[in-house]
Each structure stands twice: as C-alpha cells, then as structure tokens.
Amino acid sequence: MMKKKYIVVTGGGGRFGKILKKKNYKNFIFPPKSKLNILKLKSIEKFLKKTNPKTVIHLAGLSRPMSVHETEIERSIMLNIIGTSNLVIICKKMNIKIIYFSTSYIYPGKKGNYKEQDPILPFNNYAWSKLGGESAVQMYNNSLILRVCMTERPFLHKKAFSDVKLNFIFHDEVATILKKIINQKGILNLGGPTKTVYDFAKKYNPNVKKAFDKNVNYPKNISMNISKLKKLIN
C-alpha cells in the first residue's frame, strides 16, 4: 500500500495540540485516545494501519504540573517513556517518521546557550521522563527530536522570574514553525531569543511583576543555541 501524506498527531487535546488544530493544516489527523492509545501497541498499530500516515507527531504525555512527576513516578514513566517507546516500535515496523516533542529542561541549566550536541543532564523527573522518551526515538533514524521551550499566549502569570533564563516562544509560533521543519531529521532546539522569564513576559504585559526562584525549583539558565533553527526557517 502506498503511503498517503497524512500526518497523525497524538495528544491533540493538550495545550499545544489544540493550537495546532486551529491551524487547520491539510492532512493532519488528531485521533482521540479511544482510537489511538499510546500505552497499547495493538491500538497504535491498528490506527496507523488504517490511516497509513507518512509522519506521526508525538505530543501525548504527561507535563504539568512538574511536581506530578515527583509524586506519580509510575504515571510519568508509563506516559512519557513507555508510551513513546511503543510509538517508536510501531513507527519502525511500518517505516513511519516520528517527530517527538521533548524539552529544553534536559540540559543542565548552568551555563546556557546549549547546542544540540552538548551534554545533557535533566534537572528534575519531568526532564528525565522526556529524556527517556528521547532515548527510544534516538534509536530510530527516521525521526526528529524537538527540544522545545514554549508557553501559552498571553502570558498567564502576574509575576515572572527575573533570575531564570530560557527561550520562551508562544504555542502558535511553534505551530507555524513546525510546517517549515517537518521534513528535518535528528535533533533541533526550538525556541525564541534567550531572555529571562520576566523580560519575555514584560514585552507582552507591562504590569507583570518581578519574582525570584528562591526555592531553586528551576534551572537558572537552560537557554538554548537556536542558530540551527534560524538557518532552517529564514
């Protein structure tokens, strides 16, 4: 059977998935969990055989609040590591490309300006769970890993950290960029210019107040080098 140009998106009901749906991209399919359950190999294989897609964009998993990965380790492992591994197994079997949404949190968060080939050291269990998913995807050559740093538009909080640097970019911007990089393979940092959370938020909300991460709940500088991304989209 010849492959169609369908792109299957897992996790379409999540924050980014909902934004991606609004783009109304042609040939994108957003199956509900009842049709494609990442924890069940037979469910994955049945749906992918039916749709015969060219690519799977993997968004499904467990993200926020990050504390849930500390208190519900089994759930974190099942959804972010086992579920991703299941998808890779079936995609490999059917020669379907997989695009995996990882996170900038897998970098150590000390010096910043991390390139894709730099050493990684997750800061918390959330990041470890995403790296576990990456490990499975890395084993399959027909894949793209996106280390993403994205957030909702508008910025939702009244305060923002002035001592945490990263590469925030809005969900809708990532949805637009995705179409431009969908044919790439390997690993790619995906985010905006390096800024403190406060400087990012202040641009869109002049009333936002400064805050400081006194409890060290976040790495202080997980900023990524996005030069590779810029070359691809410019």
Backbone bond lengths (Angstrom), bond angles and torsions (degrees), N, CA, C in turn:
res aa  C-N    CA-C-N  psi(-1)  N-CA   C-N-CA  omega(-1)  CA-C   N-CA-C  phi
1 M - - - 1.452 - - 1.524 109.71 -
2 M 1.326 116.90 130.08 1.458 120.28 178.68 1.525 110.28 -73.27
3 K 1.328 114.67 142.29 1.457 118.87 179.67 1.518 110.52 -72.26
4 K 1.320 115.23 137.52 1.447 120.67 172.83 1.518 107.17 -85.99
5 K 1.309 116.70 177.45 1.456 120.02 -178.12 1.527 111.27 -97.46
6 Y 1.321 116.73 22.08 1.452 119.70 178.78 1.526 111.23 -66.51
7 I 1.317 115.79 146.63 1.453 123.30 174.17 1.519 106.71 -122.57
8 V 1.316 116.62 114.75 1.461 121.91 -179.76 1.523 109.08 -90.90
9 V 1.335 116.88 132.41 1.458 122.44 -178.89 1.530 109.20 -116.58
10 T 1.322 117.20 117.43 1.457 119.86 174.00 1.531 108.78 -84.04
11 G 1.322 116.95 153.62 1.459 119.70 177.34 1.511 114.23 71.84
12 G 1.326 116.63 32.10 1.462 120.84 -178.75 1.519 114.14 -64.93
13 G 1.333 117.54 -16.08 1.458 120.88 -179.90 1.515 113.68 -88.54
14 G 1.331 117.39 -2.28 1.457 121.39 179.49 1.517 112.58 -79.68
15 R 1.327 116.11 179.40 1.467 120.51 -176.24 1.525 112.38 -59.23
16 F 1.327 116.66 -51.28 1.460 119.01 179.77 1.520 111.38 -72.87
17 G 1.327 117.25 -37.22 1.459 120.79 179.23 1.516 112.52 -56.86
18 K 1.321 117.19 -39.86 1.464 121.70 179.64 1.531 111.12 -65.96
19 I 1.331 116.29 -37.85 1.471 120.45 177.20 1.523 110.08 -66.86
20 L 1.327 115.87 -41.61 1.464 120.37 179.95 1.525 110.81 -63.53
21 K 1.321 116.95 -38.08 1.469 120.80 177.19 1.526 111.38 -59.36
22 K 1.313 116.78 -40.35 1.463 121.69 -176.83 1.529 112.09 -64.47
23 K 1.323 116.56 -20.06 1.465 120.03 178.52 1.529 111.29 -71.01
24 N 1.338 115.99 -20.16 1.468 121.10 179.48 1.528 113.00 53.87
25 Y 1.311 115.96 41.82 1.456 119.54 179.01 1.525 110.09 -65.90
26 K 1.306 115.32 137.45 1.453 121.53 -178.71 1.525 110.61 -64.57
27 N 1.316 116.05 136.15 1.467 123.95 175.37 1.525 114.59 75.48
28 F 1.334 118.55 5.53 1.463 120.35 174.70 1.528 109.03 -82.68
29 I 1.338 116.39 132.37 1.466 122.27 179.92 1.532 108.64 -119.85
30 F 1.331 115.96 132.99 1.461 121.53 -177.53 1.532 109.77 -119.24
31 P 1.327 117.95 83.32 1.463 119.84 -177.14 1.535 112.10 -71.83
32 P 1.323 118.15 141.02 1.461 120.70 173.84 1.523 109.89 -72.88
33 K 1.318 116.69 165.84 1.459 121.86 -179.81 1.525 111.43 -58.36
34 S 1.335 117.25 -30.85 1.462 120.84 -179.63 1.532 111.95 -66.08
35 K 1.322 116.49 -21.66 1.472 121.31 179.80 1.524 112.46 -99.09
36 L 1.339 115.91 -33.68 1.464 120.68 179.92 1.522 107.90 -139.16
37 N 1.323 115.59 103.26 1.456 122.26 -179.57 1.525 108.43 -105.26
38 I 1.331 117.03 113.97 1.462 120.05 -173.82 1.529 113.11 -66.61
39 L 1.320 117.77 -12.20 1.461 120.46 178.64 1.526 112.39 -90.36
40 K 1.349 116.29 -0.52 1.460 120.28 -178.34 1.531 110.09 -127.52
41 L 1.319 115.79 111.55 1.464 120.51 -177.58 1.524 112.22 -57.57
42 K 1.325 116.94 -41.04 1.465 120.20 -178.54 1.523 111.32 -65.28
43 S 1.321 116.83 -36.88 1.461 121.18 178.12 1.522 110.80 -64.60
44 I 1.332 116.25 -43.45 1.473 120.67 178.79 1.523 110.26 -62.59
45 E 1.325 115.67 -49.77 1.462 120.24 -175.93 1.528 111.50 -64.52
46 K 1.311 116.68 -40.73 1.464 120.69 -179.91 1.525 111.22 -60.87
47 F 1.335 116.81 -45.85 1.469 119.39 -177.60 1.529 111.41 -70.56
48 L 1.322 117.22 -40.30 1.461 119.37 -178.66 1.526 111.88 -71.10
49 K 1.319 116.99 -31.25 1.467 119.00 174.61 1.527 110.62 -67.32
50 K 1.322 115.95 -36.23 1.461 121.03 -179.14 1.521 111.48 -69.17
51 T 1.335 116.62 -41.36 1.476 120.34 -175.26 1.519 112.73 -93.98
52 N 1.342 117.14 -24.20 1.464 122.52 177.74 1.529 111.97 50.14
53 P 1.338 118.49 56.98 1.463 120.27 -175.47 1.521 113.35 -78.51
54 K 1.307 114.56 164.49 1.465 121.32 174.07 1.530 109.97 -83.83
55 T 1.351 115.78 -33.78 1.467 121.65 -172.76 1.522 110.50 -142.71
56 V 1.334 115.97 147.26 1.458 122.53 168.60 1.521 108.18 -117.12
57 I 1.328 117.02 124.39 1.461 122.17 173.55 1.520 106.76 -98.89
58 H 1.320 116.07 116.24 1.467 120.89 -172.02 1.535 111.53 -98.59
59 L 1.339 115.37 104.30 1.469 122.19 177.88 1.521 112.17 -109.70
60 A 1.310 117.43 -20.02 1.465 120.78 -174.67 1.523 111.08 -63.94
61 G 1.331 115.16 145.48 1.456 119.71 178.45 1.510 110.90 154.80
62 L 1.309 115.76 -167.37 1.461 122.74 -178.51 1.524 108.87 -113.75
63 S 1.335 116.23 126.17 1.466 118.49 -179.75 1.522 110.87 -123.43
64 R 1.326 116.74 -90.73 1.468 119.86 -175.00 1.520 112.48 -96.82
65 P 1.354 115.02 155.82 1.472 127.39 -4.18 1.524 110.97 -70.95
66 M 1.324 116.43 148.31 1.464 119.91 -176.80 1.516 111.98 -60.95
67 S 1.318 117.25 -26.33 1.462 120.81 -178.70 1.527 112.51 -63.65
68 V 1.333 117.08 -22.52 1.466 120.21 -178.65 1.529 111.16 -64.66
69 H 1.330 116.12 -25.77 1.464 120.19 179.76 1.524 111.67 -75.56
70 E 1.301 116.26 -17.47 1.466 121.13 175.69 1.528 110.48 -87.38
71 T 1.324 116.51 -34.95 1.470 120.63 -174.93 1.521 113.42 -93.49
72 E 1.335 117.01 -24.63 1.468 121.61 -178.97 1.524 109.81 -126.29
73 I 1.319 115.13 65.86 1.464 120.95 -174.30 1.533 112.04 -59.98
74 E 1.329 116.72 -41.93 1.468 119.61 -178.57 1.527 111.03 -60.61
75 R 1.333 116.60 -43.25 1.470 120.74 179.50 1.528 110.69 -63.41
76 S 1.323 116.16 -41.33 1.461 121.33 178.68 1.525 110.92 -62.05
77 I 1.321 116.45 -45.33 1.465 121.01 179.46 1.531 110.82 -63.72
78 M 1.322 116.60 -46.47 1.459 120.49 -176.69 1.530 111.59 -61.93
79 L 1.324 116.79 -48.68 1.462 119.84 -174.03 1.531 113.17 -77.04
80 N 1.329 117.08 -42.70 1.464 119.06 -172.96 1.523 114.20 -91.74
81 I 1.325 117.07 -27.41 1.466 119.32 -178.64 1.528 111.65 -104.69
82 I 1.328 116.84 -56.35 1.468 120.21 -178.71 1.527 111.12 -66.08
83 G 1.331 116.77 -45.22 1.466 120.01 179.86 1.515 112.36 -59.64
84 T 1.329 116.16 -43.46 1.470 120.24 178.21 1.523 110.80 -65.50
85 S 1.325 116.81 -42.21 1.470 120.78 178.52 1.523 111.29 -61.07
86 N 1.321 116.71 -39.38 1.467 120.51 177.44 1.523 111.35 -60.18
87 L 1.322 115.58 -44.18 1.468 119.36 179.01 1.522 111.58 -62.65
88 V 1.321 116.58 -42.44 1.464 120.09 179.31 1.526 110.48 -61.31
89 I 1.327 116.83 -42.83 1.468 120.96 -179.91 1.525 111.34 -56.73
90 I 1.330 116.31 -46.82 1.472 119.82 -178.37 1.522 111.45 -74.04
91 C 1.330 117.63 -39.57 1.467 119.87 177.91 1.524 110.73 -61.74
92 K 1.326 116.57 -40.27 1.472 120.31 176.89 1.526 109.94 -63.57
93 K 1.310 117.12 -43.51 1.456 122.04 -179.00 1.533 111.32 -60.64
94 M 1.345 115.98 -35.96 1.462 120.27 -175.39 1.521 113.39 -104.84
95 N 1.345 116.21 5.96 1.466 121.99 -179.16 1.531 111.93 55.71
96 I 1.327 116.29 48.98 1.454 123.16 177.78 1.526 108.14 -108.17
97 K 1.302 116.87 134.09 1.461 120.44 178.03 1.523 110.25 -69.57
98 I 1.344 117.13 142.31 1.456 121.16 175.39 1.525 109.88 -120.48
99 I 1.324 116.02 133.84 1.461 122.95 174.82 1.524 107.07 -113.02
100 Y 1.312 115.91 118.89 1.462 122.05 -172.71 1.523 110.63 -110.12
101 F 1.336 115.97 126.98 1.456 120.91 176.99 1.524 109.49 -88.72
102 S 1.334 115.23 106.41 1.451 121.86 176.48 1.540 108.13 -99.70
103 T 1.316 117.60 -153.89 1.461 120.76 -174.22 1.527 111.52 -146.40
104 S 1.319 115.81 152.51 1.463 121.15 175.90 1.529 111.41 -69.28
105 Y 1.324 117.20 -13.72 1.462 121.04 -178.68 1.524 113.42 -68.42
106 I 1.318 118.00 -8.79 1.466 118.41 178.01 1.529 112.08 -75.98
107 Y 1.360 117.62 -13.76 1.459 120.76 176.60 1.530 109.97 -78.45
108 P 1.343 118.60 155.58 1.468 121.76 -175.30 1.522 114.80 -60.25
109 G 1.336 117.44 -31.15 1.465 119.47 176.65 1.512 115.06 80.11
110 K 1.336 117.30 26.36 1.465 120.75 -179.31 1.529 112.51 -108.09
111 K 1.333 117.65 -52.82 1.455 120.50 -174.06 1.527 113.56 -99.54
112 G 1.331 118.13 -24.94 1.458 121.26 -178.67 1.515 113.05 76.94
113 N 1.333 115.85 179.59 1.465 123.98 -179.91 1.531 111.58 57.64
114 Y 1.335 116.29 40.28 1.453 120.93 -176.60 1.523 111.96 -73.80
115 K 1.326 115.14 131.09 1.457 121.39 174.12 1.525 109.45 -91.53
116 E 1.329 114.80 163.15 1.465 120.25 -175.86 1.526 113.19 -57.52
117 Q 1.336 116.69 -31.23 1.469 120.12 -176.90 1.524 113.01 -92.20
118 D 1.323 118.75 1.20 1.461 121.67 -179.65 1.534 111.39 -70.29
119 P 1.339 116.86 155.30 1.470 120.11 177.12 1.527 111.21 -59.47
120 I 1.313 115.60 149.10 1.463 120.66 -178.71 1.524 109.99 -119.67
121 L 1.315 115.26 149.02 1.462 121.24 177.61 1.530 108.00 -156.99
122 P 1.329 117.49 96.30 1.459 120.94 -176.60 1.525 113.21 -55.50
123 F 1.339 114.54 144.68 1.467 122.22 -176.08 1.519 112.25 -86.55
124 N 1.330 116.91 -30.09 1.467 120.37 -176.15 1.535 109.94 -148.14
125 N 1.312 116.11 179.18 1.467 120.34 -177.00 1.520 112.78 -64.21
126 Y 1.334 117.06 -33.39 1.470 119.24 176.10 1.523 109.76 -57.06
127 A 1.330 115.91 -49.24 1.463 120.23 -178.47 1.529 111.43 -65.89
128 W 1.345 116.82 -37.30 1.462 119.28 176.70 1.528 110.94 -62.57
129 S 1.322 116.62 -39.19 1.465 119.74 179.76 1.524 111.50 -66.13
130 K 1.334 116.21 -37.00 1.473 119.31 178.10 1.527 110.83 -71.24
131 L 1.333 116.21 -35.56 1.458 119.25 176.53 1.528 110.50 -67.25
132 G 1.340 116.60 -34.74 1.457 119.64 175.09 1.515 111.45 -59.06
133 G 1.330 116.38 -41.50 1.456 120.72 175.53 1.515 111.52 -64.89
134 E 1.334 116.06 -42.04 1.470 120.75 177.60 1.523 111.44 -56.75
135 S 1.325 116.09 -40.24 1.466 120.32 -176.61 1.531 111.28 -58.58
136 A 1.334 115.45 -41.35 1.466 119.27 178.35 1.532 110.65 -67.67
137 V 1.330 116.58 -44.30 1.468 121.01 -178.42 1.523 110.84 -64.13
138 Q 1.351 116.72 -38.27 1.468 121.02 -179.52 1.524 112.13 -60.42
139 M 1.323 116.95 -26.55 1.461 121.04 -178.43 1.521 113.13 -74.76
140 Y 1.320 116.21 -10.91 1.471 122.29 -176.52 1.525 108.67 -114.97
141 N 1.310 117.29 116.88 1.464 121.44 -172.82 1.527 114.05 -66.45
142 N 1.325 116.69 -29.55 1.472 120.12 -177.66 1.530 109.13 -85.04
143 S 1.341 115.28 66.64 1.456 119.31 -172.91 1.526 111.97 -151.36
144 L 1.321 114.54 161.57 1.462 122.62 174.15 1.524 107.81 -137.29
145 I 1.322 116.33 125.31 1.460 122.26 176.40 1.519 108.56 -104.82
146 L 1.320 116.56 122.98 1.456 121.76 178.63 1.525 109.11 -107.49
147 R 1.314 116.37 116.43 1.466 121.14 175.24 1.525 107.40 -91.73
148 V 1.318 114.21 100.74 1.459 120.92 -165.63 1.529 111.82 -107.81
149 C 1.345 115.21 147.46 1.463 121.83 173.82 1.529 106.85 -131.15
150 M 1.334 117.23 90.88 1.466 120.22 -173.57 1.524 111.86 -129.03
151 T 1.321 114.96 161.64 1.460 120.83 -178.12 1.525 110.33 -149.69
152 E 1.345 115.39 169.67 1.464 120.58 -178.64 1.519 111.82 -74.35
153 R 1.316 115.39 152.59 1.469 122.68 170.30 1.520 107.98 -111.40
154 P 1.347 119.58 126.41 1.470 127.66 0.68 1.520 111.11 -79.20
155 F 1.332 116.74 169.55 1.459 121.49 175.79 1.521 108.04 -62.55
156 L 1.333 117.57 124.68 1.454 121.74 -165.84 1.527 115.43 -85.01
157 H 1.320 117.43 -17.35 1.458 119.42 -168.31 1.535 112.82 -99.77
158 K 1.327 116.13 152.36 1.470 121.92 179.94 1.522 111.59 -82.85
159 K 1.338 115.96 -19.75 1.456 121.09 177.57 1.525 109.62 -126.44
160 A 1.348 115.96 155.06 1.460 120.52 -179.88 1.523 109.67 -145.20
161 F 1.320 115.45 142.26 1.464 120.30 -177.51 1.530 111.73 -67.25
162 S 1.331 115.28 130.33 1.470 120.12 176.63 1.528 110.76 -98.84
163 D 1.327 117.10 0.46 1.465 121.13 -179.66 1.537 112.34 -119.59
164 V 1.325 116.87 18.76 1.470 121.96 176.83 1.526 108.41 -125.86
165 K 1.338 116.82 120.42 1.470 122.03 -179.80 1.523 110.31 -103.90
166 L 1.323 114.90 137.07 1.463 120.56 177.06 1.520 109.78 -158.57
167 N 1.330 116.76 -162.67 1.479 121.36 -174.62 1.525 111.09 -127.34
168 F 1.311 117.98 52.20 1.460 120.09 -178.37 1.527 111.88 -54.46
169 I 1.321 113.68 139.89 1.456 122.75 173.00 1.521 105.62 -145.79
170 F 1.337 117.20 147.65 1.461 120.11 -175.94 1.536 111.16 -77.53
171 H 1.331 114.64 151.85 1.466 121.33 -179.52 1.529 112.40 -52.60
172 D 1.334 116.63 -44.41 1.472 118.62 -176.26 1.523 111.96 -66.08
173 E 1.326 116.88 -30.10 1.465 120.40 177.02 1.525 110.42 -69.68
174 V 1.337 116.60 -40.16 1.465 120.51 177.27 1.529 110.51 -63.35
175 A 1.330 116.62 -39.27 1.467 120.92 179.43 1.525 111.13 -61.00
176 T 1.320 116.45 -37.21 1.467 121.01 178.27 1.527 111.05 -71.51
177 I 1.328 116.36 -43.95 1.464 121.20 -179.76 1.528 110.96 -63.67
178 L 1.319 116.96 -35.43 1.461 121.80 -175.79 1.525 112.27 -53.91
179 K 1.307 117.28 -40.26 1.469 120.94 -179.95 1.526 111.98 -63.39
180 K 1.342 116.19 -29.02 1.463 120.70 -176.75 1.526 112.91 -81.77
181 I 1.327 117.00 -20.05 1.468 120.12 -175.00 1.519 112.71 -116.93
182 I 1.315 116.75 6.56 1.463 121.22 -171.37 1.528 113.22 -62.49
183 N 1.334 117.61 -22.09 1.459 120.55 -179.31 1.532 113.24 -92.84
184 Q 1.327 117.16 0.42 1.462 120.80 179.99 1.529 110.93 -77.20
185 K 1.325 115.14 162.56 1.462 121.60 175.12 1.531 108.89 -134.01
186 G 1.322 115.81 163.50 1.453 119.72 179.29 1.519 111.83 101.28
187 I 1.339 116.08 -139.19 1.463 122.68 -179.83 1.519 108.96 -126.07
188 L 1.329 116.36 139.06 1.463 120.35 -177.99 1.524 110.23 -143.41
189 N 1.337 115.81 126.31 1.461 121.02 171.31 1.516 109.26 -73.89
190 L 1.333 116.79 132.86 1.462 120.56 -177.67 1.536 108.91 -132.04
191 G 1.322 115.31 113.14 1.463 120.53 179.26 1.517 110.28 -172.16
192 G 1.319 115.80 -173.82 1.451 121.63 178.27 1.517 110.78 -99.01
193 P 1.338 117.29 -168.97 1.472 121.15 178.19 1.529 111.23 -61.11
194 T 1.312 116.83 148.98 1.463 121.66 178.59 1.532 110.95 -67.02
195 K 1.334 115.22 125.02 1.464 121.45 178.54 1.521 108.73 -151.70
196 T 1.338 115.67 160.73 1.463 117.43 167.64 1.520 106.98 -70.71
197 V 1.323 115.67 159.19 1.465 119.05 178.31 1.526 109.67 -59.53
198 Y 1.337 116.55 -38.24 1.472 121.00 179.91 1.534 111.24 -62.76
199 D 1.322 117.21 -47.40 1.470 120.15 -179.19 1.526 111.27 -63.24
200 F 1.318 116.80 -37.10 1.468 120.35 176.60 1.521 110.09 -63.72
201 A 1.320 116.26 -49.90 1.469 121.16 -175.64 1.522 111.69 -67.36
202 K 1.332 116.92 -37.51 1.469 122.12 -176.62 1.525 111.64 -60.27
203 K 1.311 116.66 -32.34 1.465 121.29 -179.93 1.520 111.64 -62.46
204 Y 1.319 116.57 -31.80 1.462 120.72 -175.70 1.525 112.73 -106.54
205 N 1.317 116.31 -16.53 1.464 120.59 179.19 1.535 108.98 -142.62
206 P 1.324 117.65 95.40 1.474 120.77 -176.76 1.524 113.52 -63.76
207 N 1.321 117.57 -13.28 1.465 120.88 -178.22 1.524 113.54 -92.72
208 V 1.326 117.20 -2.24 1.453 119.38 -178.53 1.532 110.11 -65.37
209 K 1.330 116.59 143.10 1.455 122.04 -177.24 1.531 110.49 -102.46
210 K 1.348 115.32 153.23 1.457 120.43 177.37 1.527 110.90 -73.94
211 A 1.313 115.09 143.58 1.457 120.80 174.13 1.523 108.17 -137.76
212 F 1.342 116.31 163.04 1.462 121.07 -179.36 1.527 109.21 -129.89
213 D 1.320 115.09 138.84 1.460 120.68 -177.96 1.529 109.40 -82.43
214 K 1.313 117.13 74.74 1.460 122.51 -175.05 1.524 112.93 -68.24
215 N 1.307 116.77 -27.91 1.468 120.41 -176.91 1.530 113.42 -91.16
216 V 1.328 115.88 3.73 1.471 122.60 179.67 1.519 110.85 52.26
217 N 1.313 115.09 53.06 1.461 120.90 177.25 1.527 112.24 -86.01
218 Y 1.340 115.51 -11.92 1.457 120.24 -177.17 1.532 109.74 -133.88
219 P 1.330 117.38 146.71 1.465 119.52 172.74 1.527 109.05 -64.12
220 K 1.314 117.06 143.07 1.464 120.04 -171.82 1.532 114.47 -75.69
221 N 1.320 116.94 -27.08 1.470 118.11 -179.08 1.525 110.03 -147.46
222 I 1.322 116.04 87.62 1.474 120.33 176.74 1.525 110.59 -101.81
223 S 1.337 115.79 23.98 1.465 119.32 -178.97 1.523 111.05 -61.19
224 M 1.320 115.17 142.65 1.461 122.15 -177.17 1.523 111.09 -109.77
225 N 1.297 115.75 150.18 1.458 121.71 170.46 1.536 106.98 -81.09
226 I 1.329 116.57 118.08 1.472 120.07 -175.86 1.529 112.29 -109.67
227 S 1.330 116.38 23.54 1.465 119.83 -178.85 1.530 111.97 -62.47
228 K 1.321 117.26 -36.10 1.468 121.03 178.52 1.521 110.45 -63.53
229 L 1.326 116.55 -42.53 1.461 121.53 177.53 1.524 111.55 -62.02
230 K 1.325 116.60 -44.33 1.469 120.98 -178.28 1.527 111.29 -59.61
231 K 1.334 116.81 -40.27 1.465 120.14 179.44 1.525 111.77 -63.52
232 L 1.318 115.53 -34.07 1.467 119.79 -177.26 1.526 113.37 -76.86
233 I 1.335 117.67 -32.64 1.459 119.74 -172.66 1.537 113.13 -101.52
234 N 1.330 117.72 -11.69 1.465 120.00 -179.74 1.516 111.82 -94.38
